[in-house]
């Protein structure tokens, strides 16, 4: 199409568009009729225009052509987990996330016959052991020419999740220092905040404040040269607010660049994305596949490096071959049949997403500054401020769900009354609070549909 054809049409300003819309509304109030107000404090408009940008947004450096399909595997037996990993790799997995619960696990058996130069290995330990991490790191370094391994150790994340340190503050920090120096990696888990019901602004601000606690500490204990090559990764959970979740990942990278620049460390980071459990349901469970599909799409378009999908039946079934295969195949379809690996930075320049990214970044930065002024993230965790703020957000979202203004199809809207689940539940899908002494009140993960589902189960 020639440029001369475009010259035949006059440009239309944002003001002109709004005037035309107001005419079509025939007296209805523009703001009341068309502005969507979110819990993040963002007013979503019916249209966005280039006029709203003084300068064009910078091109992001993410590469959607390089995202990896990940398979999560819980490790209780190293040989069985190894066979499961090899099978997943044969079926298309490009990254394996091992959830390790014991330091008695043999890392040699776990990684046997896996090409460590091609497969991205992730190790998440539910304990803290600098000896185990050192052994794992040394083995992988000896077996691979160019190791591609991510270690996920997050002592503050464990404190927020359980209410306790692994041992105590001093011992945890000493072991953590050794692990970071051994691996030259830092991992921050902000999926907890999403699964507990925090708003996107809160998720971003808390992750930044969470990371800042580490950077402030390591600024004093790590020499400048290793610090500059520190590899940072964020574990993120995504909900179904499609465009907001895309903007969330873009905002996270922008905020990390701002924070990292202050400490003189690499502004690059890895994002490992997983769909949220908060909006998943046990009734009409096949809808979970639709939810996880759009959430994985948000992750890809938002610039996640690695995506680990959730099986549709993860809430109520033990890990099984069918559920894992369907979850992995969803990613394979997105990558190889839907062409979600063909264009880098696909969301760049979309006025709506760029506007959301900017607003989320600004609001999260303001909240982060407020946290720092009031003592920092750890201090506010101990005081219960973070927990209280998340609960306020949860209460608002729960009220929307109960009023059906927040819809989970098949659960609080158009439920199938003939759907029965009582005899199909292998593991409890509900929040179970074990009474124990804790240093702080933990941040609790809870699904939004739990109360409704319990009522339905009791009536079966």
DRENDO-1510 file (C-alpha; in Angstrom, 1 decimal, always signed):
<recs>
REC; n; res; u; v; w
REC; 1; UNK; +0.0; +0.0; +0.0 .
REC; 2; UNK; +1.5; +3.3; -1.0 .
REC; 3; UNK; +2.1; +6.2; +1.3 .
REC; 4; UNK; +0.2; +8.5; -0.9 .
REC; 5; UNK; -3.0; +6.7; -0.1 .
REC; 6; UNK; -2.6; +7.5; +3.6 .
REC; 7; UNK; -2.1; +11.1; +2.7 .
REC; 8; UNK; -5.7; +11.2; +1.5 .
REC; 9; UNK; -6.9; +10.7; +5.1 .
REC; 10; UNK; -6.6; +13.2; +7.9 .
REC; 11; UNK; -5.3; +12.1; +11.2 .
REC; 12; UNK; -7.8; +11.9; +14.0 .
REC; 13; UNK; -6.8; +13.2; +17.4 .
REC; 14; UNK; -7.7; +11.6; +20.8 .
REC; 15; UNK; -9.9; +14.6; +21.5 .
REC; 16; UNK; -11.8; +14.1; +18.2 .
REC; 17; UNK; -12.4; +10.4; +19.0 .
REC; 18; UNK; -13.7; +11.2; +22.5 .
REC; 19; UNK; -16.1; +13.9; +21.1 .
REC; 20; UNK; -17.5; +11.3; +18.6 .
REC; 21; UNK; -18.0; +8.7; +21.4 .
REC; 22; UNK; -19.8; +11.3; +23.5 .
REC; 23; UNK; -22.2; +12.0; +20.7 .
REC; 24; UNK; -22.9; +8.3; +20.2 .
REC; 25; UNK; -23.6; +7.9; +24.0 .
REC; 26; UNK; -26.6; +10.2; +23.5 .
REC; 27; UNK; -26.3; +11.9; +26.8 .
REC; 28; UNK; -24.9; +9.1; +28.9 .
REC; 29; UNK; -22.0; +10.0; +31.1 .
REC; 30; UNK; -18.7; +9.0; +29.4 .
REC; 31; UNK; -16.9; +8.2; +32.7 .
REC; 32; UNK; -19.7; +6.2; +34.2 .
REC; 33; UNK; -20.5; +4.3; +31.0 .
REC; 34; UNK; -17.1; +3.5; +29.6 .
REC; 35; UNK; -14.4; +3.9; +32.3 .
REC; 36; UNK; -13.5; +0.6; +34.0 .
REC; 37; UNK; -12.1; +1.2; +37.5 .
REC; 38; UNK; -9.8; -1.6; +38.9 .
REC; 39; UNK; -8.6; -2.5; +42.4 .
REC; 40; UNK; -5.1; -1.4; +41.3 .
REC; 41; UNK; -6.4; +2.2; +41.2 .
REC; 42; UNK; -6.2; +2.3; +37.4 .
REC; 43; UNK; -9.0; +3.7; +35.2 .
REC; 44; UNK; -9.2; +1.7; +32.0 .
REC; 45; UNK; -10.4; +3.9; +29.1 .
REC; 46; UNK; -12.3; +2.7; +26.0 .
REC; 47; UNK; -9.5; +3.7; +23.7 .
REC; 48; UNK; -5.9; +4.8; +23.7 .
REC; 49; UNK; -4.1; +7.1; +21.4 .
REC; 50; UNK; -0.6; +8.1; +20.4 .
REC; 51; UNK; -1.4; +11.7; +21.6 .
REC; 52; UNK; -1.1; +10.4; +25.2 .
REC; 53; UNK; +2.6; +9.7; +24.8 .
REC; 54; UNK; +5.1; +12.6; +24.9 .
REC; 55; UNK; +7.8; +10.2; +23.7 .
REC; 56; UNK; +7.5; +6.8; +22.2 .
REC; 57; UNK; +8.1; +3.9; +24.7 .
REC; 58; UNK; +11.6; +2.3; +24.6 .
REC; 59; UNK; +11.9; -1.0; +22.8 .
REC; 60; UNK; +12.1; -3.8; +25.4 .
REC; 61; UNK; +14.9; -6.3; +25.2 .
REC; 62; UNK; +12.8; -9.5; +25.8 .
REC; 63; UNK; +12.9; -12.2; +23.2 .
REC; 64; UNK; +9.7; -14.1; +22.8 .
REC; 65; UNK; +11.4; -16.3; +20.2 .
REC; 66; UNK; +13.5; -17.9; +22.9 .
REC; 67; UNK; +11.0; -18.8; +25.6 .
REC; 68; UNK; +11.3; -22.3; +27.0 .
REC; 69; UNK; +8.6; -25.0; +27.8 .
REC; 70; UNK; +9.1; -26.2; +31.4 .
REC; 71; UNK; +8.0; -29.3; +33.2 .
REC; 72; UNK; +7.8; -29.2; +37.0 .
REC; 73; UNK; +8.6; -32.4; +38.8 .
REC; 74; UNK; +8.4; -33.1; +42.5 .
REC; 75; UNK; +11.3; -35.2; +43.6 .
REC; 76; UNK; +10.9; -37.8; +46.4 .
REC; 77; UNK; +12.8; -40.5; +44.5 .
REC; 78; UNK; +15.7; -39.4; +42.4 .
REC; 79; UNK; +15.6; -42.3; +39.9 .
REC; 80; UNK; +11.8; -42.0; +39.3 .
REC; 81; UNK; +12.1; -38.3; +38.9 .
REC; 82; UNK; +14.9; -38.7; +36.5 .
REC; 83; UNK; +12.9; -41.1; +34.3 .
REC; 84; UNK; +10.0; -38.7; +34.4 .
REC; 85; UNK; +12.2; -35.8; +33.3 .
REC; 86; UNK; +13.7; -37.8; +30.4 .
REC; 87; UNK; +10.2; -38.7; +29.3 .
REC; 88; UNK; +9.1; -35.1; +29.5 .
REC; 89; UNK; +12.1; -34.0; +27.4 .
REC; 90; UNK; +11.4; -36.6; +24.8 .
REC; 91; UNK; +7.8; -35.1; +24.6 .
REC; 92; UNK; +8.9; -31.5; +24.1 .
REC; 93; UNK; +10.0; -30.1; +27.5 .
REC; 94; UNK; +13.0; -27.7; +27.2 .
REC; 95; UNK; +13.4; -27.0; +30.9 .
REC; 96; UNK; +12.9; -29.1; +34.0 .
REC; 97; UNK; +12.1; -27.6; +37.3 .
REC; 98; UNK; +12.9; -30.1; +40.1 .
REC; 99; UNK; +11.1; -29.5; +43.4 .
REC; 100; UNK; +13.4; -31.2; +45.9 .
REC; 101; UNK; +12.2; -31.8; +49.5 .
REC; 102; UNK; +15.2; -33.6; +51.0 .
REC; 103; UNK; +19.0; -33.1; +50.9 .
REC; 104; UNK; +19.3; -36.9; +50.8 .
REC; 105; UNK; +18.4; -36.8; +47.1 .
REC; 106; UNK; +21.2; -38.0; +44.8 .
REC; 107; UNK; +21.9; -35.2; +42.3 .
REC; 108; UNK; +23.9; -37.7; +40.1 .
REC; 109; UNK; +20.9; -40.0; +39.8 .
REC; 110; UNK; +18.5; -37.1; +39.3 .
REC; 111; UNK; +20.4; -35.7; +36.3 .
REC; 112; UNK; +21.5; -39.0; +34.8 .
REC; 113; UNK; +21.4; -39.1; +31.0 .
REC; 114; UNK; +20.1; -35.5; +30.7 .
REC; 115; UNK; +21.9; -33.3; +28.2 .
REC; 116; UNK; +22.8; -30.4; +30.6 .
REC; 117; UNK; +24.1; -28.3; +27.7 .
REC; 118; UNK; +20.7; -28.3; +26.0 .
REC; 119; UNK; +18.2; -28.6; +28.8 .
REC; 120; UNK; +17.6; -25.7; +31.2 .
REC; 121; UNK; +17.7; -27.3; +34.7 .
REC; 122; UNK; +16.1; -25.5; +37.6 .
REC; 123; UNK; +16.5; -26.7; +41.2 .
REC; 124; UNK; +14.1; -25.5; +43.9 .
REC; 125; UNK; +14.9; -26.8; +47.4 .
REC; 126; UNK; +12.4; -26.8; +50.3 .
REC; 127; UNK; +15.3; -26.7; +52.8 .
REC; 128; UNK; +18.5; -24.6; +53.0 .
REC; 129; UNK; +21.8; -26.4; +52.5 .
REC; 130; UNK; +24.8; -24.8; +51.1 .
REC; 131; UNK; +26.5; -28.3; +50.9 .
REC; 132; UNK; +23.7; -29.7; +48.7 .
REC; 133; UNK; +23.7; -26.6; +46.4 .
REC; 134; UNK; +27.5; -26.7; +46.2 .
REC; 135; UNK; +27.5; -30.4; +45.3 .
REC; 136; UNK; +24.8; -29.9; +42.7 .
REC; 137; UNK; +26.5; -26.9; +41.1 .
REC; 138; UNK; +29.8; -28.7; +41.0 .
REC; 139; UNK; +28.3; -31.8; +39.4 .
REC; 140; UNK; +26.5; -29.8; +36.7 .
REC; 141; UNK; +29.6; -27.6; +36.0 .
REC; 142; UNK; +31.7; -30.8; +35.5 .
REC; 143; UNK; +29.1; -32.5; +33.2 .
REC; 144; UNK; +28.2; -29.5; +31.0 .
REC; 145; UNK; +30.4; -27.3; +28.8 .
REC; 146; UNK; +28.0; -24.4; +29.1 .
REC; 147; UNK; +25.8; -25.1; +32.2 .
REC; 148; UNK; +22.3; -23.6; +32.0 .
REC; 149; UNK; +21.1; -24.0; +35.6 .
REC; 150; UNK; +18.9; -21.9; +37.9 .
REC; 151; UNK; +18.9; -22.4; +41.6 .
REC; 152; UNK; +15.9; -21.1; +43.5 .
REC; 153; UNK; +16.7; -20.3; +47.1 .
REC; 154; UNK; +14.6; -17.6; +48.8 .
REC; 155; UNK; +14.9; -17.3; +52.6 .
REC; 156; UNK; +12.6; -14.3; +52.8 .
REC; 157; UNK; +10.1; -16.0; +50.6 .
REC; 158; UNK; +10.2; -19.0; +53.0 .
REC; 159; UNK; +9.7; -16.7; +55.9 .
REC; 160; UNK; +6.7; -15.0; +54.3 .
REC; 161; UNK; +5.2; -18.3; +53.3 .
REC; 162; UNK; +5.7; -20.3; +56.5 .
REC; 163; UNK; +6.1; -17.6; +59.1 .
REC; 164; UNK; +9.5; -19.0; +60.2 .
REC; 165; UNK; +13.1; -19.0; +59.0 .
REC; 166; UNK; +14.5; -22.4; +58.1 .
REC; 167; UNK; +16.6; -22.2; +61.2 .
REC; 168; UNK; +17.0; -18.6; +62.4 .
REC; 169; UNK; +17.8; -15.2; +60.8 .
REC; 170; UNK; +21.5; -15.4; +61.4 .
REC; 171; UNK; +22.1; -19.0; +60.3 .
REC; 172; UNK; +19.8; -18.6; +57.3 .
REC; 173; UNK; +21.6; -15.5; +56.1 .
REC; 174; UNK; +25.0; -17.1; +56.5 .
REC; 175; UNK; +24.0; -20.2; +54.5 .
REC; 176; UNK; +22.3; -18.0; +51.9 .
REC; 177; UNK; +25.4; -15.9; +51.5 .
REC; 178; UNK; +27.4; -19.1; +50.7 .
REC; 179; UNK; +24.8; -20.3; +48.2 .
REC; 180; UNK; +24.7; -17.0; +46.4 .
REC; 181; UNK; +28.5; -16.8; +46.2 .
REC; 182; UNK; +28.6; -20.4; +45.0 .
REC; 183; UNK; +26.0; -20.0; +42.3 .
REC; 184; UNK; +26.3; -16.3; +41.6 .
REC; 185; UNK; +22.5; -16.4; +41.4 .
REC; 186; UNK; +19.6; -14.7; +43.3 .
REC; 187; UNK; +16.0; -15.9; +43.1 .
REC; 188; UNK; +12.9; -14.0; +44.2 .
REC; 189; UNK; +9.6; -15.8; +44.5 .
REC; 190; UNK; +6.7; -13.3; +44.0 .
REC; 191; UNK; +4.2; -16.0; +43.1 .
REC; 192; UNK; +3.2; -16.2; +46.8 .
REC; 193; UNK; +1.8; -12.6; +46.7 .
REC; 194; UNK; -0.4; -13.3; +43.6 .
REC; 195; UNK; -1.7; -16.6; +44.9 .
REC; 196; UNK; -2.5; -15.0; +48.2 .
REC; 197; UNK; -4.6; -12.3; +46.5 .
REC; 198; UNK; -2.4; -9.3; +46.3 .
REC; 199; UNK; -3.2; -6.7; +43.5 .
REC; 200; UNK; -0.8; -6.4; +40.6 .
REC; 201; UNK; +0.6; -3.2; +42.1 .
REC; 202; UNK; +1.2; -4.9; +45.4 .
REC; 203; UNK; +2.9; -7.9; +43.7 .
REC; 204; UNK; +5.3; -5.6; +41.9 .
REC; 205; UNK; +6.0; -3.4; +44.9 .
REC; 206; UNK; +6.5; -6.3; +47.2 .
REC; 207; UNK; +8.8; -8.1; +44.8 .
REC; 208; UNK; +10.9; -5.0; +44.5 .
REC; 209; UNK; +11.1; -4.5; +48.2 .
REC; 210; UNK; +11.7; -8.2; +48.7 .
REC; 211; UNK; +14.7; -8.0; +46.2 .
REC; 212; UNK; +15.9; -4.8; +47.8 .
REC; 213; UNK; +16.3; -6.6; +51.2 .
REC; 214; UNK; +18.8; -9.0; +49.5 .
REC; 215; UNK; +20.6; -6.3; +47.4 .
REC; 216; UNK; +21.0; -4.1; +50.5 .
REC; 217; UNK; +22.5; -7.1; +52.4 .
REC; 218; UNK; +24.7; -8.4; +49.6 .
REC; 219; UNK; +25.9; -4.9; +48.7 .
REC; 220; UNK; +28.1; -5.2; +51.9 .
REC; 221; UNK; +29.2; -8.8; +51.5 .
REC; 222; UNK; +29.8; -9.4; +47.8 .
REC; 223; UNK; +32.8; -7.8; +45.9 .
REC; 224; UNK; +31.9; -5.4; +43.1 .
REC; 225; UNK; +33.0; -7.7; +40.2 .
REC; 226; UNK; +31.0; -10.8; +41.1 .
REC; 227; UNK; +28.1; -8.5; +42.0 .
REC; 228; UNK; +28.0; -7.1; +38.4 .
REC; 229; UNK; +27.6; -10.6; +37.0 .
REC; 230; UNK; +24.9; -11.7; +39.5 .
REC; 231; UNK; +22.1; -13.5; +37.8 .
REC; 232; UNK; +18.7; -12.7; +39.1 .
REC; 233; UNK; +15.4; -14.6; +38.5 .
REC; 234; UNK; +11.8; -13.9; +39.4 .
REC; 235; UNK; +9.2; -16.6; +39.9 .
REC; 236; UNK; +5.9; -15.2; +38.9 .
REC; 237; UNK; +2.3; -16.4; +38.9 .
REC; 238; UNK; -0.2; -15.0; +36.4 .
REC; 239; UNK; -3.9; -14.6; +36.6 .
REC; 240; UNK; -6.6; -14.2; +33.9 .
REC; 241; UNK; -6.6; -10.4; +33.6 .
REC; 242; UNK; -4.9; -10.9; +30.2 .
REC; 243; UNK; -3.6; -7.4; +29.3 .
REC; 244; UNK; -2.8; -6.5; +32.9 .
REC; 245; UNK; -0.7; -9.6; +33.3 .
REC; 246; UNK; +1.3; -8.8; +30.1 .
REC; 247; UNK; +1.9; -5.3; +31.4 .
REC; 248; UNK; +2.9; -6.8; +34.8 .
REC; 249; UNK; +5.8; -8.6; +33.4 .
REC; 250; UNK; +6.9; -5.6; +31.3 .
REC; 251; UNK; +6.6; -3.4; +34.4 .
REC; 252; UNK; +8.6; -5.9; +36.5 .
REC; 253; UNK; +11.5; -5.7; +34.1 .
REC; 254; UNK; +11.4; -1.9; +34.1 .
REC; 255; UNK; +11.3; -1.8; +37.9 .
REC; 256; UNK; +14.1; -4.2; +38.2 .
REC; 257; UNK; +16.2; -2.1; +35.8 .
REC; 258; UNK; +15.6; +0.9; +38.0 .
REC; 259; UNK; +16.5; -0.9; +41.2 .
REC; 260; UNK; +19.5; -2.9; +39.8 .
REC; 261; UNK; +21.0; +0.3; +38.4 .
REC; 262; UNK; +21.1; +1.8; +41.9 .
REC; 263; UNK; +23.3; -1.1; +43.0 .
REC; 264; UNK; +25.5; -1.3; +39.9 .
REC; 265; UNK; +24.5; -4.8; +39.0 .
REC; 266; UNK; +23.1; -6.3; +35.8 .
REC; 267; UNK; +19.8; -4.9; +34.8 .
REC; 268; UNK; +18.9; -8.2; +33.1 .
REC; 269; UNK; +16.7; -10.8; +34.8 .
REC; 270; UNK; +15.1; -14.1; +34.1 .
REC; 271; UNK; +11.3; -14.5; +34.6 .
REC; 272; UNK; +9.9; -18.0; +35.2 .
REC; 273; UNK; +6.1; -17.8; +34.9 .
REC; 274; UNK; +3.4; -20.2; +36.1 .
REC; 275; UNK; -0.4; -19.8; +36.0 .
REC; 276; UNK; -2.0; -18.9; +39.3 .
REC; 277; UNK; -3.9; -21.4; +41.4 .
REC; 278; UNK; -6.0; -18.6; +42.9 .
REC; 279; UNK; -8.6; -18.6; +40.1 .
REC; 280; UNK; -8.6; -22.4; +39.5 .
REC; 281; UNK; -11.6; -24.5; +40.4 .
REC; 282; UNK; -12.5; -28.1; +41.1 .
REC; 283; UNK; -16.0; -27.9; +39.6 .
REC; 284; UNK; -16.2; -27.6; +35.8 .
REC; 285; UNK; -12.4; -28.2; +35.9 .
REC; 286; UNK; -11.9; -28.3; +32.2 .
REC; 287; UNK; -12.3; -24.5; +32.2 .
REC; 288; UNK; -9.0; -24.5; +34.0 .
REC; 289; UNK; -7.4; -25.4; +30.7 .
REC; 290; UNK; -8.8; -22.2; +29.1 .
REC; 291; UNK; -7.6; -20.2; +32.1 .
REC; 292; UNK; -4.1; -21.6; +32.0 .
REC; 293; UNK; -3.9; -21.1; +28.2 .
REC; 294; UNK; -4.6; -17.4; +28.3 .
REC; 295; UNK; -2.3; -17.0; +31.3 .
REC; 296; UNK; +0.5; -18.7; +29.4 .
REC; 297; UNK; -0.2; -16.4; +26.5 .
REC; 298; UNK; +0.2; -13.4; +28.8 .
REC; 299; UNK; +3.5; -14.8; +30.0 .
REC; 300; UNK; +4.8; -15.3; +26.4 .
REC; 301; UNK; +3.7; -11.8; +25.2 .
REC; 302; UNK; +4.9; -10.2; +28.4 .
REC; 303; UNK; +8.4; -11.6; +27.9 .
REC; 304; UNK; +8.8; -14.6; +30.3 .
REC; 305; UNK; +11.9; -16.6; +29.7 .
REC; 306; UNK; +10.5; -19.9; +30.9 .
REC; 307; UNK; +6.9; -21.0; +31.3 .
REC; 308; UNK; +5.8; -23.9; +33.5 .
REC; 309; UNK; +2.1; -24.7; +33.0 .
REC; 310; UNK; -0.3; -26.1; +35.6 .
REC; 311; UNK; -2.2; -29.3; +35.0 .
REC; 312; UNK; -6.0; -28.7; +34.8 .
REC; 313; UNK; -6.5; -31.2; +37.7 .
REC; 314; UNK; -3.6; -30.0; +39.9 .
REC; 315; UNK; -5.9; -28.9; +42.7 .
REC; 316; UNK; -7.5; -32.3; +43.5 .
REC; 317; UNK; -5.4; -35.0; +41.8 .
REC; 318; UNK; -2.0; -36.3; +42.6 .
REC; 319; UNK; +0.6; -35.7; +39.8 .
REC; 320; UNK; -0.4; -37.9; +36.9 .
REC; 321; UNK; +0.8; -38.6; +33.3 .
REC; 322; UNK; -2.4; -37.4; +31.6 .
REC; 323; UNK; -2.6; -34.0; +33.5 .
REC; 324; UNK; +1.1; -33.4; +32.9 .
REC; 325; UNK; +0.9; -34.3; +29.2 .
REC; 326; UNK; -2.1; -32.0; +28.6 .
REC; 327; UNK; -0.4; -29.1; +30.4 .
REC; 328; UNK; +2.8; -29.6; +28.4 .
REC; 329; UNK; +0.9; -30.0; +25.1 .
REC; 330; UNK; -0.9; -26.6; +25.7 .
REC; 331; UNK; +2.6; -25.0; +25.6 .
REC; 332; UNK; +3.6; -27.1; +22.6 .
REC; 333; UNK; +0.5; -25.9; +20.7 .
REC; 334; UNK; +1.2; -22.3; +21.6 .
REC; 335; UNK; +4.8; -22.5; +20.5 .
REC; 336; UNK; +4.7; -24.8; +17.4 .
REC; 337; UNK; +1.2; -24.4; +16.1 .
REC; 338; UNK; +0.1; -20.9; +17.2 .
REC; 339; UNK; +3.4; -19.2; +16.3 .
REC; 340; UNK; +4.0; -17.7; +19.7 .
REC; 341; UNK; +7.7; -18.0; +19.2 .
REC; 342; UNK; +8.0; -16.0; +15.9 .
REC; 343; UNK; +8.1; -12.4; +17.0 .
REC; 344; UNK; +10.2; -10.7; +19.7 .
REC; 345; UNK; +8.6; -8.1; +21.9 .
REC; 346; UNK; +5.1; -8.6; +20.4 .
REC; 347; UNK; +3.4; -6.2; +22.8 .
REC; 348; UNK; +5.8; -3.3; +22.2 .
REC; 349; UNK; +4.0; -0.2; +20.9 .
REC; 350; UNK; +0.5; -1.3; +21.8 .
REC; 351; UNK; -0.8; +1.9; +23.4 .
REC; 352; UNK; -3.1; +0.2; +25.9 .
REC; 353; UNK; -0.4; -2.2; +27.2 .
REC; 354; UNK; +2.3; +0.5; +27.2 .
REC; 355; UNK; -0.1; +2.8; +29.2 .
REC; 356; UNK; -0.9; +0.0; +31.7 .
REC; 357; UNK; +2.8; -0.8; +32.0 .
REC; 358; UNK; +3.6; +2.8; +32.8 .
REC; 359; UNK; +0.8; +3.2; +35.4 .
REC; 360; UNK; +1.6; -0.1; +37.1 .
REC; 361; UNK; +5.3; +0.8; +37.3 .
REC; 362; UNK; +4.6; +4.2; +38.7 .
REC; 363; UNK; +2.1; +3.0; +41.3 .
REC; 364; UNK; +4.3; +0.1; +42.3 .
REC; 365; UNK; +7.4; +2.4; +42.7 .
REC; 366; UNK; +5.4; +4.7; +44.9 .
REC; 367; UNK; +4.3; +1.8; +47.1 .
REC; 368; UNK; +7.9; +0.5; +47.2 .
REC; 369; UNK; +9.2; +3.9; +48.3 .
REC; 370; UNK; +6.5; +3.9; +51.1 .
REC; 371; UNK; +7.6; +0.5; +52.3 .
REC; 372; UNK; +11.3; +1.6; +52.4 .
REC; 373; UNK; +10.4; +4.8; +54.3 .
REC; 374; UNK; +8.6; +2.8; +56.8 .
REC; 375; UNK; +11.3; +0.3; +57.6 .
REC; 376; UNK; +11.6; -2.0; +54.6 .
REC; 377; UNK; +10.0; -5.2; +53.6 .
REC; 378; UNK; +11.2; -7.4; +56.5 .
REC; 379; UNK; +10.1; -4.9; +59.0 .
REC; 380; UNK; +6.6; -4.6; +57.5 .
REC; 381; UNK; +6.3; -8.4; +57.3 .
REC; 382; UNK; +7.2; -8.6; +61.0 .
REC; 383; UNK; +4.7; -5.9; +61.9 .
REC; 384; UNK; +2.0; -7.6; +59.8 .
REC; 385; UNK; +1.5; -4.6; +57.5 .
REC; 386; UNK; +2.1; -6.6; +54.3 .
REC; 387; UNK; -0.3; -9.3; +55.4 .
REC; 388; UNK; -3.0; -6.8; +56.4 .
REC; 389; UNK; -2.8; -5.0; +53.0 .
REC; 390; UNK; -3.1; -8.2; +51.1 .
REC; 391; UNK; -6.1; -9.2; +53.2 .
REC; 392; UNK; -7.8; -5.9; +52.3 .
REC; 393; UNK; -7.3; -6.7; +48.6 .
REC; 394; UNK; -8.5; -10.3; +49.1 .
REC; 395; UNK; -11.7; -9.1; +50.9 .
REC; 396; UNK; -12.5; -6.7; +48.0 .
REC; 397; UNK; -11.9; -9.4; +45.4 .
REC; 398; UNK; -14.0; -12.0; +47.4 .
REC; 399; UNK; -16.8; -9.5; +47.6 .
REC; 400; UNK; -16.7; -9.1; +43.8 .
REC; 401; UNK; -16.8; -12.9; +43.4 .
REC; 402; UNK; -19.7; -13.3; +45.8 .
REC; 403; UNK; -21.6; -10.6; +44.0 .
REC; 404; UNK; -20.8; -12.2; +40.6 .
REC; 405; UNK; -19.1; -9.1; +39.3 .
REC; 406; UNK; -15.9; -11.2; +39.3 .
REC; 407; UNK; -16.9; -14.3; +37.3 .
REC; 408; UNK; -15.4; -17.8; +37.3 .
REC; 409; UNK; -17.4; -19.5; +34.6 .
REC; 410; UNK; -18.8; -22.8; +35.8 .
REC; 411; UNK; -18.4; -21.9; +39.4 .
REC; 412; UNK; -20.2; -18.7; +40.4 .
REC; 413; UNK; -21.7; -18.2; +36.9 .
REC; 414; UNK; -23.6; -20.9; +34.9 .
REC; 415; UNK; -22.6; -23.8; +37.2 .
REC; 416; UNK; -23.4; -27.3; +36.2 .
REC; 417; UNK; -25.6; -28.5; +39.1 .
REC; 418; UNK; -25.1; -32.2; +38.0 .
REC; 419; UNK; -21.3; -31.9; +38.4 .
REC; 420; UNK; -20.2; -34.1; +41.3 .
REC; 421; UNK; -16.6; -34.0; +42.7 .
REC; 422; UNK; -16.7; -35.6; +46.2 .
REC; 423; UNK; -15.5; -39.0; +44.9 .
REC; 424; UNK; -12.9; -37.7; +42.6 .
REC; 425; UNK; -10.8; -35.8; +45.1 .
REC; 426; UNK; -7.4; -37.4; +45.8 .
REC; 427; UNK; -5.8; -34.5; +47.6 .
REC; 428; UNK; -7.4; -31.6; +49.5 .
REC; 429; UNK; -8.0; -28.6; +47.3 .
REC; 430; UNK; -8.7; -26.3; +50.3 .
REC; 431; UNK; -6.6; -24.2; +52.6 .
REC; 432; UNK; -5.5; -26.2; +55.6 .
REC; 433; UNK; -4.0; -24.2; +58.5 .
REC; 434; UNK; -1.8; -26.2; +60.8 .
REC; 435; UNK; -1.4; -24.8; +64.2 .
REC; 436; UNK; +2.2; -24.0; +65.0 .
REC; 437; UNK; +4.3; -21.3; +66.6 .
REC; 438; UNK; +5.6; -18.8; +64.1 .
REC; 439; UNK; +7.7; -15.7; +64.2 .
REC; 440; UNK; +5.4; -13.8; +62.0 .
REC; 441; UNK; +1.9; -14.2; +60.6 .
REC; 442; UNK; +2.5; -16.1; +57.2 .
REC; 443; UNK; +1.1; -14.9; +53.9 .
REC; 444; UNK; -1.6; -17.4; +53.1 .
REC; 445; UNK; -2.3; -18.7; +49.6 .
REC; 446; UNK; -6.1; -19.1; +49.1 .
REC; 447; UNK; -8.3; -19.7; +46.1 .
REC; 448; UNK; -11.2; -17.4; +45.6 .
REC; 449; UNK; -13.8; -20.1; +45.0 .
REC; 450; UNK; -13.1; -22.2; +48.1 .
REC; 451; UNK; -16.1; -21.3; +50.2 .
REC; 452; UNK; -18.5; -21.9; +47.4 .
REC; 453; UNK; -16.9; -25.2; +46.5 .
REC; 454; UNK; -17.1; -26.4; +50.2 .
REC; 455; UNK; -20.8; -25.6; +50.3 .
REC; 456; UNK; -21.4; -27.6; +47.1 .
REC; 457; UNK; -19.4; -30.6; +48.3 .
REC; 458; UNK; -21.3; -30.6; +51.5 .
REC; 459; UNK; -24.6; -30.8; +49.6 .
REC; 460; UNK; -23.5; -33.7; +47.4 .
</recs>
